Amino acid sequence: MNYTPLQVISSYSLLQSNISIKDLVLEAKSRGYDSLTLTDRNVMYGAIEFYDECLKNDIKPIVGLTIELSGTEILDQSFELVLLAKNFNGYKNLMKISTLKMTEKRDNVGHELTLSDITPYLNHLFVIIPKNSEVFSLLMRGQNDLAINYVKSIQNNVDEKSLYFGVDINTSDNLIQIINNLSKKYGTSMVALSTVKYLNANDYFAVSILNYIANGQKITDPVENSHILGSEWLRGCKEMCKFFTDKKLTTALTSNHYISSHCNLKIMKQKPQLPNFKNDFNLSSFDFLKKLCKQGLKERLSNNEIIKANINKYVDRMKKELAVINRMGFNDYFLIVWDVINYSHHHNIMTGPGRGSAAGSLVAYVLKITDVDPIKYGLLFERFLNEERAQMPDIDLDIPDDKRSEILNYVHSKYGDNYVAQIVTFGTLSAKQVIRDVGRVFGLNNLQMSKWSNAIPTQLNIKLLDAVKQSHKLKSLIDENKLNQLIFATALKLEGIPRHYSTHAAGVIISANELINNSPVQLGNEGLLMTQYSKNYVEQVGLLKMDFLGLRNLSLIANIVDDIYQNTGSLLKISQIDLNDESTLRYFQNGYTNGVFQFESSGIKNVLRSLKPTNFELVAAVDALYRPGPMQNIDNFIKRKNDNHQINYADERLKNVLQPTFGIIVYQEQVMQLASIMAGFTLGEADILRRAMSKKKQEVMDNMRDKFIAGAISNGFPKSVAERTFAYIDQFASYGFNKSHAYAYSKMAFQLAYLKVHYPLEFYKNIFNSVLNNADKTKTYFNEVKLRNIKLFGPNINLSESIFSIKHNAIIFGLRAIKGLRTDFIRFILDERKNGKFTNLENFIRRIDSKFRKAELLNLLVYSGALDIFGYNRAELLNSIPEFISSINLSGNSMDLFNDLKPKIQHFKDIPLKEKLGKERECLGIYLSGHPVEQYLYLQKQFKLTFSDEFNLNADYVNTLFFISSIKNIRTKKGQEMAFVNGSDMSNEYTIVVFPEAYSTFKNYLKTGQVILVSGKVEASKKNNQIQLIAQNINLAVNLPKASSNKRLYLKIDKDKDNTDVWKKIHTVIKNNPGNTSIIIHREIDDSNKLLRKPYSINGTNSAINSLKLILGKDNAVYK
């Protein structure tokens, strides 16, 4: 007699089991089972995966559910029932029951699922009452009558011979006797039911650790507890039969076999069912789509100024695409997507130029789903939709990340609550995560946890076994003691299983029927339901998945365009900019692409500088080439482009396809075009060849090769040329990139670069906001702003908003950029400022709420420069704040008392520059006050300076400016002197290594407080992997030639500003920024001009001049 495990809990019962579906099925097969059940608690996440995996391994799948119900009689507890689907109708009932459970807290209603809620859905199911049921609890309490009533309420709602009492090998003889009597009296039976939560007895400890993780608890004496063996493991089939036979429970075994043999579920896989899109014209979907396309084409032809001779190309292509779409039954799909796009555009929501192969569709282009002309750029419809490869089209929509919820709400309201859902996804216990979780349960402190984390290589998707092979540090850590060995062994057993569920970042389901007919659902985010089946399975069960991806870069573009409108009154049509704008191309050629989508890495910037793209097509080619695989072609591509390299084509008929990329296959579409031209393949056949090559489907490729060569010969190509070309295609096809995607995303990148070039204020304001509190990115953009001489003011208590803003034709730091400054304090400052600007330190402290009158909070404003406007240096402000707080708090609302207590601001020398810069970096992530190297930025062009935020480990040689803060001199083993020079530039602190040969030459330049020009090679320190520079040449920056300058600083003092307070503020700025620039002051009060003496010269840096502009007005401090 056979036995089937009828209650199996997998890792999809989150943090309750470590069994993966694949391991479960393989182990069950090896242990003699020919049928198997999955009954996860409350959810059906793994049902389809389990079903498919069983069929693949010739095991009969039984899909079930362990449902937890609130007690009917014992009200303060939850209890289990095991439900098994007999057939597809039973499976649908399982989905309904799971959905009821996983949505029971919808609308914040406190109701918890009870037996009465699920009784309408118990037909077509076997119902097993397990040991963790309310019935067993009542029987154990001696409340037999209540137990009988519970059994009757189930029995009245299930099919005949479908209710069983589950007994396992540990059930007591006494309880078995009670159940046996009940069974005889009420026509039920016992069934052999042993719960499985782990595969092996020694997995018990690891699974118990999962429970600790779930509950946030710590275990005591883990080493001792690790030896405990569990009972709920997957024993072999024969062993289970023997257990129940020996216990004289053959009847229970017979029932087990009966249930197993009568569960015959066949899950119907189907293509996604499209909702029927309704229109207001009573037209068929095809006719309405055609109508929209004609209107859209007319608009595109007009806007793009397409010449009359080319119009037929567009008309014919559109007719062809519409015919294919209609034959494949995708009219409604395109209309659904169009409707979302149309809503977006009518509500001023920007959408992306396109994503993936959809940009190859003219229909998508005229419907404004995409924004790249496929005919102009040679994009292929067949790469997107191929009749010879019947599958759903895949149009992914890019929308601003701050507008995604609005789009979801629209779709939700249009199609209905039970027809729209998000898609579940799972966060897993990855290598570092599982060590972190297990370590926390074992009671490790933060230092110990960091030690483990640092020992695991930072590598995407690395596995623990691979990590221990790669990391000697990890191996040594494991070998240290038994506890560490146990941590690692436990982590190995838990690695990779789901830890929690979350919402798929982009996926949205729109269903033709109620979702519950195809997938169980649960509560999601933003008021939507969420499918319990992940993206790999929703389409298998007939649900249409669409991707609405929220892109930060689209939000960035939209915000910049909005700011341009606010500042200029003109609406920039960003989608219609010239994609061959010379100024923008120059930025690409010079690698000035920080903040430009897809083009920010140092590597791709180096490619841009080498290639120097002269048109949009070459920008797109760089985007396509700069990826693993095709990167090997970059040097050859650059050489052929820049050296006018003679390219020999196997046949001149191939030239039109390969010439734009200098004879190198860059795009998948080129593979298709070559197959079409040479072998006479339809583009649909060519797409199948392209897919076979990219996926290395050898059998398909072999057949295609014969067909390709035969077709080429019949088209007049020599056999040798055909064979050589096929081999060449095969070599590069797996590296080829989707041209449609490259052009669409490169257009978005070009738009950002265009905005950076032509609207720098709006661009940088929004780029700063997009990286708020990301110190590294902020530094990069801050340095760019300085180099471009764009006006940028630091935080200002009277000008700053919450985030970066534009005022007086300058960018103003936002208060949120100050690290550690409380959000509620920022809100208070902005609200209070509506009552008038803060006039001085006393006025500011008096007006703020007493809960914010704390020196540590106000000091942040001082260190960030936000209080510089009051005219005192930062040392004076820091020393005065505690006294003012004390006096104001003591005086309460009495001005007379305050005047008696009012402290005077004492004069102090400003805090040292090094400390000042250090505090600014702590608060803002940057050196705001004019880093010492800034006074030498005039050397930028002459020496092509590279600063640390742009250092590239692959660069042979860089020139940079460096401020020395400390020097460590040492001697080598040979007794030679060398030095480690610590310091910083405008971006970072790092170390310059000066080896003996360089040290002997340049040691006189190495003094604390000096700014040096260093030439050298960038390396990673072997000690800590930090960036360092190996010096080859050093000069004092002050000794380098400077272009002569006769510029002076002209200050105009208006009548209303000509007072002692203002003069003090001017004096403070000059005192804090000494230099060689002369100052001429014009006083409006008597129309006089005065050249200040030499001691009152200023350094002329942007920060100094900007400070004076804040005091006198933006037009009253002019450097000329």
Secondary structure, DSSP 8 states (H G I E B T S, - for coil): -------B--TTSTTT----HHHHHHHHHHTT-SEEEE--BS--TTHHHHHHHHHHTT-EEEEEEEEEEE-SSSTT-EEEEEEEESSHHHHHHHHHHHHHHHTTTGGG------HHHHGGG-TTEEEEE-TTSHHHHHHHTT-HHHHHHHHHHHHTTS-TT-EEEEE-TT--HHHHHHHHHHHHHHT-EEEE---BSBSSGGGHHHHHHHHHHHHT---SSHHHHTT---S-B---HHHHHHHHHHTT-HHHHHHHHHHHHH-------B---------TT---HHHHHHHHHHHHHHHHHHHTT--HHHHHHHHHHHHHHHHHHHHTT-HHHHHHHHHHHHHHHHTT----S--GGGGG-HHHHHTTS--S-TTTTT--GGGT--TTS------EEEEETTTHHHHHHHHHHHH-TTTEEEEEEEEE--HHHHHHHHHHHTT--HHHHHHHHHHS---TT--HHHHHHH-HHHHHHHHT-HHHHHHHHHHHHHTTSEEEEEEEEEEEEE-SS-GGGTS-EEE-STT-EEEEEEHHHHTTBT-EEEEEEEEHHHHHHHHHHHHHHHHHS----GGGS-TT-HHHHHHHHTT--TTSTT--SHHHHHHHHHH---SHHHHHHHHHHSSTTGGGGHHHHHHHHHTT-----SSGGGHHHHGGGTT---BHHHHHHHHHHHH---HHHHHHHHHHHHTT-HHHHHHHHHHHHHHHHHTT--HHHHHHHHHHHHHHHTT-B-HHHHHHHHHHHHHHHHHHHH-HHHHHHHHHHHTTT-HHHHHHHHHHHHHTT--EE---TTT--SS-EEETTEEE--GGGSTT--HHHHHHHHHHHTT----SHHHHHHHS-GGG--HHHHHHHHHTTTTGGGS--HHHHHHHHHHHHHHHHHHTT-HHHHHHH-----------HHHHHHHHHHHHSS--S--GGGGGGGGHHHHT---GGG--TT-S-EEEEEEEEEEEEEE-TTS-EEEEEEEE-SS-EEEEEE-HHHHHHHGGG--TT-EEEEEEEEEE-TTT--EEEEEEEEEEGGGS--------EEEEE-GGG-SHHHHHHHHHHHHHSEEEE-EEEEETTTTEEEE--GGG-E---HHHHHHHHHHH-TTSEEE-
